[in-house]
Amino acid sequence: MQTTETSMIELQLLNKIDSITIDSDDQIELIAKALSSQTRRIILNHIQDNPLDVSSIAAKLKMTEANISAQIKKLQEAGLVTCSYSSGNHGVRKISHLKYNRLVIKF
């Protein structure tokens, strides 16, 4: 059966200018898996307004830095966040930023 309509899921993350439309099945799967975790959705919520480092996110969520770092890695792989690095008191801090304010998934 062939259809001419396109289904679409739209996720509004916050009010920034950048947006992306995803139509690759592989990328849709990565994003869906990333968003399936409540912890990762909470992390996205916390970094909406201000980028945060792993230690700050771990403290807010009362989780280990290793766990938060692993969760952020999945968000990075899905293309939902970017990270920058900055000097900290005990080494380098990994700071997470939202990559897009709007994500449209077409399937």
KARAVEN-V745208 format. One record per residue. RES is the residue in one small letter. OMEGA is omega in radians with two decimals (NA if undefined). D_LAST is the distance of its C-alpha to the last C-alpha in Angstrom with 1 decimal. Layout:
BEGIN
RES;OMEGA;D_LAST
RES;OMEGA;D_LAST
END
This chain:
BEGIN
m;-3.14;15.3
q;3.12;13.5
t;3.11;11.7
t;3.13;11.6
e;3.08;9.6
t;3.04;6.2
s;-3.09;5.4
m;3.01;6.0
i;3.13;8.2
e;-3.13;11.2
l;3.11;14.0
q;-3.09;17.3
l;3.07;19.6
l;-3.06;22.6
n;2.99;24.2
k;-3.07;24.2
i;-3.03;23.4
d;3.03;20.9
s;3.12;17.2
i;3.02;14.2
t;-3.11;10.7
i;3.05;8.7
d;3.08;6.3
s;-3.14;8.4
d;-3.14;7.9
d;3.14;11.5
q;3.09;11.3
i;3.12;8.7
e;3.11;11.2
l;-3.13;14.1
i;3.13;13.1
a;3.11;12.6
k;3.14;15.9
a;-3.11;17.6
l;-3.14;16.9
s;-3.14;17.9
s;3.11;21.5
q;3.13;23.6
t;-3.14;25.8
r;3.08;23.1
r;3.10;22.0
i;3.10;25.7
i;3.10;26.1
l;3.12;23.5
n;-3.11;25.3
h;-3.10;28.6
i;3.12;27.8
q;-3.02;26.3
d;-3.10;29.6
n;3.03;31.5
p;-3.14;30.7
l;3.06;32.5
d;-3.08;33.9
v;-3.12;33.4
s;-3.13;36.9
s;3.11;36.3
i;3.13;33.0
a;3.13;34.7
a;3.14;37.6
k;-3.08;35.6
l;-3.11;33.6
k;3.12;36.8
m;3.13;35.2
t;3.09;36.3
e;3.12;35.5
a;3.13;34.3
n;-3.13;31.7
i;3.12;30.5
s;3.10;30.4
a;3.13;28.3
q;3.12;25.8
i;3.10;25.7
k;3.11;25.2
k;3.09;21.9
l;3.09;20.8
q;-3.13;21.9
e;3.11;20.1
a;3.12;16.8
g;-3.09;17.8
l;3.11;18.4
v;2.97;22.2
t;3.14;24.9
c;3.02;28.4
s;-3.08;31.8
y;-3.09;35.1
s;3.10;38.4
s;3.10;41.9
g;3.14;42.7
n;-3.08;45.8
h;3.14;45.2
g;-3.07;43.2
v;3.08;39.9
r;3.06;37.4
k;-3.06;33.7
i;-3.10;32.2
s;3.13;28.5
h;2.98;26.8
l;-3.13;23.4
k;-3.10;21.5
y;3.04;19.4
n;-3.05;20.0
r;3.14;16.5
l;3.11;13.1
v;3.12;9.9
i;3.12;6.6
k;3.06;3.8
f;NA;0.0
END
